[in-house]
Amino acid sequence: MSDDIKDPGAPDGDTPPAPQPSETLRRAIGDRYLTYALSTIMHRALPDARDGLKPVHRRILYAMRELRLSSTGGFRKSAKISGDVMGNYHPHGDAAIYDAMARLAQDFAVRYPLVDGQGNFGNIDGDNPAAARYTEARMTAAAEALLDGLSENAVDFRDNYDGTLTEPVVLPASYPNLLANGSSGIAVGMATNIPPHNISELVDACLHLIKVPDARDDTLLNYVPGPDFPTGGVIVEPPESIAQAYRTGRGSFRLRCKWEIEDLGRGQWQIVITEIPYQVPKSRLIEKIAELIQLKKVPILGDVRDESADDIRLILEPRSKNVAPEVLMGMMYRNSDLEVRFSLNMNVLIDGVTPKVCSMKEVLRAFLDFRREVLQRRSVYRMERIDHRLEVLEGLIVAFLNLDRVIDIIRYDDAPKAALMREDWGREFVRATNEADYVPPAEGGEDGLTDLQAESILNMRLRSLRRLEEIELLKEQSALMEERAALEDLLERPELQWDAIADQLREVKKTFGKGYVHGPRRTQFAEAGEVEDVPLEAMIDREPITVVCSQMGWIRAMTGHIDLTRELKFKDGDGPRFLFHAETTDRLLVFASNGRFYTVPAANLPGGRGMGEPLRLMVDLPNEAEIVDILIHQPGRKLLLASSAGDGFVVPEDEVVAQTRSGKQVLNVRAPARAMVCKPVTGDHVAVVGENRKVLIFALSELPEMGRGKGVRLQKYKDGGLSDAATFVLEAGLTWLDPAGRTRTETALDEWTAKRASSGRMAPRGFPRDNKFN
């Protein structure tokens, strides 16, 4: 029962009112969830800043040490290792333990592998490791460096889950493993994600922090410029963003693949990708790229192949040799995982208990402070061992100085150990030592032997009773006393401690630096650059074609620029309507009677061997809409649009290019009116003719320039509507074809020139009967 609930037998005024059951339940649930959250944060998800390990990784390495699986020894079955970890230290599923151990052996997942695996431990394609019964493992030199000093009381130990064994709270860690190998995890309400770094660079930063304890965060970037991923790649994040991320402990890094151009001769080339971004499975990457090709999201990419063996070799083939490799890779960066963003969230247990988002300086400072604590504990431990040995040596020296008496006691006394301790050996006991430093033993008489000394004498071998052995003992005693004096000096002077730590770090750099198999930096740095939009002509080989569109809307592309007067074949009842020269890199603008523009790449037109294909199948052109005109898109040009109702305006051609099959609505028309005119603007005046054969000429400046709309009135009609419109240069005159097919030019146009929206005058003599301008 809760202490807050009132006892029914107590007086009414002695206890406060009992809380409601809902409050008690809320408190109980809150307490239990908080316990679960803390357990997840401290014992599962977040790494310790001191050794950079989570409990499962720490227990795996400790269990492998207990199994004596050194980096130069033999291998043991992974099932045996994971079984020992689960049975002795980590009472969770063996599958989770084996997965964690397998990751420590993957050189593409861990910058400095801590497990040396033998067998199938997975690959960069994303395949899972083989079962634990098929693989074997042992520690690497990097793992042994994390365990160095564990037997010298360098860290605290605690009971395991059932109290039968002990395990280290943290490993001594000779190098900053948290940043060297990185870490990731999701806890309750918080997460961590730390990229791996280069040990040599981290050691240089630590040495600088030892020399300048109050160094600025940005100064450390001179030594650690950024992450060093096991799969290499190229970091294109600006330096100021990297500095901000390391200063605050939060940020991200843009990481790209590493690639090169391979010349195939005759102007052909292909791109070879040799390094892919970190944590991107190669097989999934290839699937995504193949999907891009299938969906034509990157139209300049022709094919992708995987030629990888032990190294990475992905081949990207361009669709056209005209495209620049940088342009192709720019599109691949935007549409695939050849460029990823790795987030940084340096949330760690800074003292093994408290989670905190730390800067790089704080993490390195936590590691250095821990190394100082380890050094002090190991020094104290070493002094205790030296004191123990010196005590033994003093007893052995007594035995040598009084050999006859010792032998006599051992031979004739019933209790030789007690007799040795009772015996007063006199001042000769310290003949070989400095009398000024002599301290009488804690046990026995003033010049007697301690229990340890007596036991050591009794355990001494007969062959050790030589003069040479005495000399060796005296030398050992002298050396140990010198070492003890140095350790005392070390513990008293912090500057000597930092010098010792610096020497240890230099040894680490020497061991795991450039000479180490995983030592050299793998990830490079570069500027991102601007990713250019790919022009259509870069995707396709530029070749001449002749576009043919029939009256029924069947379109095709003949190879080359053929004679436009040449007779062509069409379906029965069909004939030519649009016939013009173009190139495969052109885009065709199709203007329909519903006022919509449709865009068709010339390269997508069917070949000219057959009759072509209906244009309606290539774009979503409604059955009731007719094709008004087809033009070759020219960027920067302007078009004159007009409807049968006599409304129109000028539109920039760049505004009418459609990106989808459904086209783009530009000229708004309402039935029964329809779009009728789409002509390039080539002059300074507009000529309009109605069905009533009245012609009106007005200045082009009177028409508005719009992107979409109904437009303004071009010509006024009592009945009928607009027949045609055109633009021309007033000084050059207005031209048309007379009924005889001759070109006529009229320059005296004052009779027909008026303001826009006027009725106009009857057309000049000889104007075409179809009311169309040339």
Residue pairs with C-beta under 8 A, 6 or more apart in sequence:
2 24
4 18
4 19
4 24
5 18
5 19
5 24
6 15
6 16
6 17
6 18
7 15
36 188
37 187
37 188
37 189
40 187
40 188
41 187
41 188
41 190
41 349
41 355
42 349
42 353
43 55
44 54
44 55
44 56
44 185
44 187
45 54
45 185
45 186
45 187
45 191
45 192
46 54
46 185
46 187
46 190
46 192
46 347
46 348
46 349
46 355
47 53
47 54
47 178
47 183
47 185
47 192
47 194
47 348
47 349
48 54
48 170
48 178
48 348
48 349
48 352
49 178
49 348
49 349
49 350
49 351
49 358
49 363
49 366
49 367
49 370
50 170
50 173
50 178
50 352
50 366
50 367
50 370
51 58
51 146
51 170
51 171
51 172
51 173
51 177
51 178
51 370
52 173
52 176
52 177
52 178
52 179
52 180
52 181
52 183
53 61
53 146
53 170
53 171
53 177
54 183
54 185
55 90
56 85
56 90
56 92
56 96
56 97
56 100
57 100
57 104
57 114
58 167
58 168
58 170
58 171
59 85
59 89
59 90
59 167
60 81
60 85
60 90
60 97
60 100
60 101
60 104
60 115
61 114
61 139
61 143
61 146
61 147
61 171
62 89
62 147
62 150
62 167
62 168
62 171
63 81
63 84
63 85
63 88
63 89
64 81
64 115
64 137
64 138
64 139
64 143
65 139
65 147
65 150
66 84
66 88
67 76
67 80
67 81
67 84
69 75
69 76
69 81
69 137
69 138
69 139
70 138
70 139
70 144
71 116
71 138
71 139
71 140
71 141
71 143
71 144
73 138
74 138
75 116
75 118
75 136
75 137
75 138
76 136
76 137
76 138
77 132
77 133
77 135
77 136
78 98
78 101
78 102
78 117
78 119
78 132
78 133
78 135
78 136
78 137
79 94
79 98
79 132
79 133
81 101
81 137
82 94
82 97
82 98
82 101
82 132
83 94
85 97
85 101
86 92
86 93
86 94
86 97
88 160
88 165
88 167
89 160
89 161
89 165
89 167
90 97
91 161
91 162
94 132
98 129
98 132
99 129
101 115
101 137
102 115
102 117
102 121
102 122
102 129
102 135
103 109
103 110
104 110
104 113
104 114
104 115
104 143
105 113
105 114
105 115
105 116
105 117
105 121
105 137
106 113
106 117
106 121
106 122
107 113
107 230
107 518
108 123
108 124
108 230
108 231
109 230
109 279
110 181
110 196
110 230
111 180
111 181
111 182
111 196
111 197
111 198
111 228
111 229
111 230
111 518
112 140
112 142
112 177
112 180
112 181
112 196
112 199
112 512
112 518
113 140
113 142
113 518
114 139
114 140
114 142
114 143
114 146
114 181
115 137
115 138
115 139
115 140
115 143
116 137
116 138
116 139
116 140
117 135
117 136
117 137
118 135
118 136
118 137
118 138
119 129
119 130
119 134
119 135
119 136
120 129
120 130
120 134
120 135
121 129
121 130
121 135
122 128
122 129
124 231
124 276
124 281
124 282
124 312
125 281
125 282
125 283
126 281
126 282
126 283
126 284
127 283
129 135
139 147
141 511
141 512
142 175
142 512
142 518
145 173
145 174
145 175
145 508
145 511
145 512
146 171
146 172
146 173
146 174
146 175
146 177
147 171
147 172
148 172
148 174
149 172
149 374
149 378
150 168
150 171
150 172
152 377
152 378
152 381
152 382
153 377
153 378
153 380
153 381
154 172
154 374
154 377
154 378
154 381
155 168
155 169
155 170
155 171
155 172
155 374
155 377
156 168
156 169
156 170
157 166
157 167
157 168
157 169
158 166
158 167
158 168
158 169
159 165
159 166
159 167
160 166
160 167
169 352
170 352
170 370
172 374
173 367
173 370
173 371
173 374
174 504
174 508
175 199
175 202
175 203
175 505
175 508
175 512
176 199
176 202
176 206
176 363
176 364
176 367
178 194
178 348
178 363
178 367
179 194
179 196
179 197
179 202
179 224
179 360
179 363
179 364
180 196
180 197
180 198
180 199
180 202
181 196
182 194
182 195
182 196
182 197
182 227
183 192
183 193
183 194
183 348
184 191
184 192
184 193
184 194
185 191
185 192
187 355
190 347
190 355
191 345
191 347
192 345
192 346
192 347
192 348
193 342
193 343
193 344
193 345
194 344
194 345
194 346
194 348
195 227
195 229
195 253
195 278
195 342
195 344
196 227
196 228
196 229
196 230
197 224
197 227
197 228
198 224
198 228
198 521
199 508
199 509
199 512
199 513
199 519
200 509
200 512
200 513
200 514
200 519
201 223
201 224
201 225
201 228
201 521
202 223
202 224
202 364
203 505
203 506
203 508
203 509
204 223
204 224
204 509
205 220
205 223
205 224
205 360
205 364
206 364
206 367
206 368
206 505
207 502
207 505
207 506
208 215
208 219
208 220
208 223
209 215
209 220
209 361
209 364
209 365
209 368
210 368
210 498
210 501
210 502
212 219
215 361
217 243
217 246
217 247
217 359
217 360
217 361
218 243
218 247
220 246
220 360
220 361
220 364
221 239
221 242
221 243
221 246
224 246
224 360
225 239
225 242
225 525
226 235
226 237
226 242
226 253
226 523
226 525
227 235
227 253
227 342
227 523
228 521
228 522
228 523
229 255
229 277
229 278
229 342
229 522
229 523
230 278
230 518
230 522
231 275
231 276
231 277
231 278
231 280
231 312
231 522
232 258
232 274
232 275
232 522
232 523
232 524
233 255
233 256
233 257
233 258
233 275
233 276
233 277
233 278
233 522
233 523
233 524
234 255
234 256
234 257
234 258
234 275
234 523
234 524
234 525
234 526
235 242
235 253
235 254
235 255
235 256
235 523
235 524
235 525
235 526
236 254
236 255
236 256
236 339
236 525
236 526
236 527
236 528
236 529
237 252
237 253
237 254
237 528
238 528
241 251
241 252
242 251
242 253
244 251
245 251
245 252
245 253
245 344
246 344
246 359
246 360
247 359
247 360
248 357
248 359
249 344
249 345
249 346
249 347
249 357
249 358
249 359
249 360
249 362
250 344
250 345
250 346
250 357
251 343
251 344
252 341
252 342
252 343
252 344
253 341
253 342
253 344
254 339
254 340
254 341
254 528
255 277
255 278
255 339
255 340
255 341
255 342
255 523
256 277
256 333
256 338
256 339
256 526
257 273
257 275
257 276
257 277
257 338
257 339
258 273
258 274
258 275
258 524
259 271
259 272
259 273
259 274
259 316
259 329
260 271
260 272
260 274
261 269
261 270
261 271
261 272
261 325
262 269
262 270
262 271
262 272
263 269
264 270
267 321
268 321
269 318
269 321
269 325
270 315
270 316
270 317
270 318
271 315
271 316
271 318
271 325
271 328
271 329
272 313
272 314
272 315
273 312
273 313
273 314
273 315
273 316
273 338
274 311
274 312
274 313
275 312
275 522
276 282
276 285
276 312
276 314
276 337
276 338
277 337
277 338
277 339
277 340
277 342
278 340
278 342
279 340
279 342
280 337
280 340
282 306
282 308
282 312
282 314
284 337
285 314
285 336
285 337
285 338
286 304
286 306
286 314
288 336
288 337
289 301
289 304
289 316
289 332
289 336
290 304
292 298
292 301
292 335
292 336
293 301
293 302
293 303
293 304
297 335
298 328
298 331
298 332
298 335
299 319
299 539
300 318
300 319
300 320
300 323
300 327
300 328
300 331
300 534
300 538
300 539
301 316
301 317
301 318
301 319
301 328
301 331
301 332
302 317
302 318
302 319
303 315
303 316
303 317
304 314
304 315
304 316
304 317
305 314
305 315
305 317
306 313
306 314
306 315
307 313
307 314
307 315
308 314
316 328
316 332
318 325
318 328
319 539
319 540
320 538
320 539
320 540
320 541
321 541
322 537
322 538
322 540
322 541
322 542
323 534
323 538
323 539
324 538
326 529
326 532
327 532
327 534
327 538
329 338
330 531
330 532
330 534
331 531
331 534
332 338
332 339
333 339
333 531
334 531
345 357
346 357
346 358
346 359
346 360
346 363
347 355
347 356
347 357
347 358
348 355
348 356
348 358
348 363
349 355
349 356
350 356
350 358
350 362
350 366
351 366
356 362
358 366
368 501
371 501
371 504
372 497
372 498
372 501
375 490
375 497
375 500
375 501
375 504
376 491
376 497
379 487
379 490
379 491
380 491
382 483
382 487
383 484
383 487
383 488
386 480
386 483
386 484
386 487
387 484
388 452
389 476
389 480
390 477
390 480
390 481
390 484
391 441
391 450
391 452
391 453
392 452
392 453
392 456
393 473
393 476
393 477
393 480
394 429
394 433
394 441
394 453
394 477
395 449
395 450
395 452
395 453
395 454
395 456
395 457
396 453
396 456
396 457
396 460
396 473
397 431
397 432
397 470
397 473
397 474
397 477
398 406
398 425
398 429
398 449
398 453
398 457
399 406
399 457
399 460
400 465
400 469
400 470
400 473
401 425
401 428
401 429
401 431
401 432
402 425
402 428
403 465
405 423
406 420
406 457
409 416
409 419
409 420
409 423
410 416
410 458
413 419
416 458
417 451
417 454
417 455
417 458
420 449
420 453
420 454
420 457
420 458
421 443
421 444
421 445
421 448
421 449
421 450
421 451
421 454
422 444
422 445
422 448
423 445
423 448
423 449
424 445
424 446
424 447
424 448
425 447
425 448
425 449
426 447
427 435
427 447
429 447
430 438
432 474
432 477
433 477
440 446
440 447
441 448
441 449
441 450
441 453
442 450
443 449
443 450
443 451
444 450
449 457
489 496
490 496
490 497
490 500
491 497
512 518
512 519
513 519
514 520
536 585
536 587
536 601
537 585
540 584
540 585
540 601
540 603
541 584
542 583
542 584
542 585
543 559
543 583
543 584
544 559
544 560
544 561
544 581
544 582
544 583
545 557
545 558
545 559
545 560
545 561
545 581
545 582
545 583
545 584
545 602
545 605
546 557
546 558
546 559
546 560
546 561
546 562
546 564
546 579
546 580
546 581
546 582
546 608
547 555
547 556
547 557
547 558
547 578
547 579
547 580
547 581
547 582
547 588
547 602
547 605
547 630
548 555
548 556
548 557
548 558
548 568
548 576
548 578
548 579
548 608
548 612
549 555
549 576
549 577
549 578
549 579
549 612
549 615
549 627
549 630
550 570
550 571
550 574
550 575
550 576
550 577
550 611
550 612
551 574
551 575
551 576
551 577
552 571
552 573
552 574
552 614
553 614
553 615
553 616
553 621
553 627
554 570
554 571
554 574
554 611
554 612
554 613
554 614
554 615
555 600
555 605
555 606
555 612
555 613
555 614
555 615
555 618
556 605
556 606
556 607
556 608
556 610
556 611
556 612
556 613
557 582
557 584
557 602
557 605
557 606
557 607
557 608
558 608
559 607
559 608
561 581
564 579
564 580
564 581
568 576
568 579
569 611
570 576
570 611
571 611
577 627
578 627
578 629
578 630
580 630
580 632
582 588
582 602
582 632
583 602
584 602
584 603
585 602
585 603
586 601
586 602
586 632
586 633
587 599
587 600
587 601
587 602
587 632
587 633
587 657
588 599
588 600
588 601
588 602
588 605
588 630
588 631
588 632
588 633
589 597
589 598
589 599
589 630
589 631
589 632
589 633
589 653
589 656
589 657
590 597
590 598
590 599
590 600
590 615
590 619
590 621
590 627
590 629
590 630
591 597
591 627
591 628
591 629
591 630
591 631
591 641
591 675
591 678
592 598
592 621
592 625
592 626
592 627
592 628
592 663
592 675
593 625
593 626
593 627
593 628
593 669
593 674
593 675
593 676
594 622
594 624
594 625
594 669
594 674
594 675
595 641
595 643
595 665
595 666
595 667
595 668
595 669
595 675
596 625
596 658
596 663
596 664
596 665
596 666
597 656
597 657
597 658
597 663
597 664
597 666
598 619
598 620
598 621
598 658
598 661
598 663
598 664
599 619
599 633
599 657
599 658
599 659
599 663
600 615
600 618
600 619
604 618
605 612
606 612
606 613
615 621
615 627
616 623
618 661
619 661
619 662
619 663
620 661
620 662
620 663
621 627
621 663
626 674
628 675
628 676
628 677
628 678
629 678
629 679
631 639
631 678
631 680
633 653
633 657
634 653
634 680
635 653
635 654
636 652
636 653
636 654
637 652
637 653
637 680
637 681
638 650
638 651
638 652
638 653
638 680
638 681
638 705
639 650
639 651
639 652
639 653
639 656
639 678
639 679
639 680
639 681
640 648
640 650
640 677
640 678
640 679
640 680
640 681
640 686
640 703
640 725
640 726
640 727
641 648
641 649
641 650
641 651
641 666
641 667
641 675
641 677
641 678
641 711
642 648
642 667
642 675
642 676
642 677
642 688
642 711
642 714
642 722
642 725
643 667
643 669
643 673
643 674
643 675
643 676
643 677
643 710
643 711
643 722
644 669
644 672
644 673
644 674
644 675
644 676
644 721
644 722
645 669
645 673
645 721
645 722
646 688
646 690
646 713
646 714
646 715
646 716
646 717
646 721
646 722
647 673
647 710
647 711
647 712
647 713
647 714
648 667
648 677
648 703
648 711
648 712
648 714
648 725
649 667
649 703
649 704
649 705
649 706
649 709
649 711
649 712
650 681
650 700
650 703
650 704
650 705
650 706
651 666
651 705
651 706
651 707
651 708
652 705
652 707
653 680
655 666
655 707
655 708
656 664
656 666
657 664
658 664
665 708
666 707
666 708
667 675
667 708
667 709
667 710
667 711
668 708
668 709
668 710
669 675
669 710
673 721
676 722
676 723
676 724
677 722
677 724
677 725
679 725
679 726
679 727
680 727
681 700
681 727
682 727
682 728
682 729
683 700
683 727
683 728
683 729
683 730
683 732
684 699
684 700
684 701
684 727
684 729
684 730
685 697
685 698
685 699
685 700
685 727
685 728
685 729
685 730
685 753
686 697
686 698
686 699
686 700
686 702
686 703
686 714
686 725
686 726
686 727
686 756
687 695
687 696
687 697
687 725
687 726
687 727
687 728
687 734
687 752
687 773
688 695
688 696
688 697
688 698
688 714
688 715
688 722
688 724
688 725
688 760
689 695
689 696
689 722
689 723
689 724
689 725
689 760
689 763
689 767
689 771
689 772
689 773
690 715
690 717
690 720
690 721
690 722
690 723
690 760
690 771
691 717
691 720
691 721
691 722
691 723
691 771
692 717
692 718
692 719
692 720
693 762
693 763
693 767
693 771
694 715
694 759
694 760
694 761
694 762
694 763
695 752
695 760
695 761
695 762
695 763
695 764
695 767
696 714
696 715
696 752
696 754
696 756
696 758
696 759
696 760
696 761
697 730
697 734
697 749
697 752
697 753
697 754
698 753
698 754
698 755
698 756
698 758
699 756
700 727
702 755
702 756
703 711
703 712
703 714
703 756
704 711
704 712
712 756
712 757
713 756
713 757
714 722
714 725
714 756
714 757
715 722
715 757
715 758
715 759
715 760
716 757
716 758
716 759
717 759
718 759
723 770
723 771
723 772
724 771
724 772
724 773
725 773
726 773
726 774
728 734
728 735
730 749
731 747
732 745
732 747
733 745
733 746
733 747
733 749
734 745
734 746
734 747
734 749
734 773
735 743
735 744
735 745
735 746
735 773
735 774
736 743
736 744
736 766
736 767
736 768
736 772
736 773
736 774
737 743
737 744
737 768
737 774
738 744
738 766
738 767
738 768
739 766
739 768
739 769
743 774
744 766
746 764
751 761
752 760
752 761
752 764
754 760
763 771
